[in-house]
Amino acid sequence: MWIRLVRVRRPGGRALSAAPARERRAPSAGPAVDLAPNTAWNRLFLGRRSPRAGVAGTWLLDAGNAELIRRTARTDGAAAPGLVPYALRCGFATALNTSIARRNR
């Protein structure tokens, strides 16, 4: 899974490299902000044993993915589509987490 995550993140790095120096700071924050909910999901869902907290974490991740794709598209339109598969995978994870949370009420 982490190898795929790194492979999908490559377009974000490409966009960061293509950005003018004055714009590099904003796109560089995107991947770091996006990875925080990704790593926190384990603690929310498994550590707290809370499917509802896990859903909240995946919603944050989905919002971060959308923002990262938006910023990447603004800097390097050719790199942005490379982030879409990861965003779709996270959306699927949100659907699965939501289903689990509903069943565990």
C-alpha positions as CSV (number, residue, x, y, z in Angstrom):
1,M,0.0,0.0,0.0
2,W,2.7,2.5,0.9
3,I,4.6,1.8,-2.3
4,R,1.4,2.7,-4.2
5,L,1.0,5.8,-2.1
6,V,4.5,7.0,-2.9
7,R,4.0,6.2,-6.6
8,V,0.8,8.2,-6.7
9,R,2.5,11.1,-4.9
10,R,5.0,11.5,-7.6
11,P,2.8,13.8,-9.7
12,G,2.6,16.2,-6.7
13,G,6.4,16.3,-6.6
14,R,6.5,16.9,-10.3
15,A,4.0,19.8,-9.9
16,L,6.1,21.2,-7.0
17,S,9.2,21.1,-9.2
18,A,7.4,22.9,-12.0
19,A,6.1,25.7,-9.8
20,P,7.7,29.1,-9.8
21,A,9.8,29.7,-6.7
22,R,7.3,32.1,-5.1
23,E,4.5,29.5,-5.5
24,R,6.4,26.4,-4.2
25,R,5.5,26.9,-0.6
26,A,1.8,26.4,-1.0
27,P,1.9,23.2,-3.1
28,S,4.5,21.7,-0.8
29,A,2.2,21.9,2.2
30,G,-0.5,20.0,0.3
31,P,1.1,16.5,0.5
32,A,2.1,16.9,4.1
33,V,-1.3,18.1,5.1
34,D,-2.9,15.3,3.1
35,L,-0.7,12.6,4.7
36,A,-1.7,13.6,8.2
37,P,-5.3,12.2,8.0
38,N,-4.0,9.2,6.1
39,T,-1.7,8.2,9.0
40,A,-4.2,9.3,11.6
41,W,-6.9,7.0,10.2
42,N,-5.4,3.9,11.9
43,R,-5.5,5.6,15.3
44,L,-9.0,6.8,14.7
45,F,-10.5,3.6,13.4
46,L,-8.4,0.9,15.0
47,G,-6.8,2.6,18.0
48,R,-10.0,4.2,19.3
49,R,-12.1,1.3,18.0
50,S,-14.4,3.9,16.5
51,P,-15.8,3.4,13.0
52,R,-17.4,6.8,13.3
53,A,-14.1,8.5,14.0
54,G,-12.6,6.6,11.1
55,V,-15.3,8.0,8.8
56,A,-14.4,11.5,10.0
57,G,-10.8,10.8,9.2
58,T,-11.5,9.6,5.7
59,W,-13.7,12.6,5.0
60,L,-10.8,14.9,6.0
61,L,-8.6,12.8,3.7
62,D,-11.0,13.2,0.8
63,A,-11.2,17.0,1.3
64,G,-7.4,17.1,1.4
65,N,-7.2,15.1,-1.7
66,A,-9.5,17.4,-3.6
67,E,-7.5,20.4,-2.4
68,L,-4.2,18.8,-3.4
69,I,-5.6,18.0,-6.9
70,R,-6.8,21.6,-7.3
71,R,-3.5,23.0,-6.3
72,T,-1.6,20.6,-8.5
73,A,-3.8,21.4,-11.5
74,R,-3.1,25.1,-11.0
75,T,0.6,24.5,-11.0
76,D,1.0,21.6,-13.5
77,G,-2.2,20.5,-15.2
78,A,-0.6,17.4,-16.6
79,A,0.4,16.1,-13.2
80,A,-3.1,16.5,-11.5
81,P,-4.7,13.5,-13.2
82,G,-2.0,11.3,-11.7
83,L,-3.5,12.0,-8.3
84,V,-7.0,11.0,-9.2
85,P,-6.6,7.3,-8.7
86,Y,-5.4,7.8,-5.1
87,A,-8.4,10.2,-4.5
88,L,-10.8,7.5,-5.9
89,R,-9.2,4.9,-3.7
90,C,-9.7,7.1,-0.6
91,G,-13.3,7.8,-1.7
92,F,-13.9,4.0,-1.8
93,A,-12.3,3.7,1.7
94,T,-14.8,6.4,2.9
95,A,-17.7,4.4,1.5
96,L,-16.4,1.2,3.2
97,N,-15.9,3.0,6.5
98,T,-19.3,4.6,6.3
99,S,-20.9,1.2,5.7
100,I,-19.0,-0.3,8.7
101,A,-20.0,2.6,10.9
102,R,-23.7,2.2,10.0
103,R,-23.6,-1.5,10.8
104,N,-22.0,-0.8,14.2
105,R,-24.4,1.7,15.6
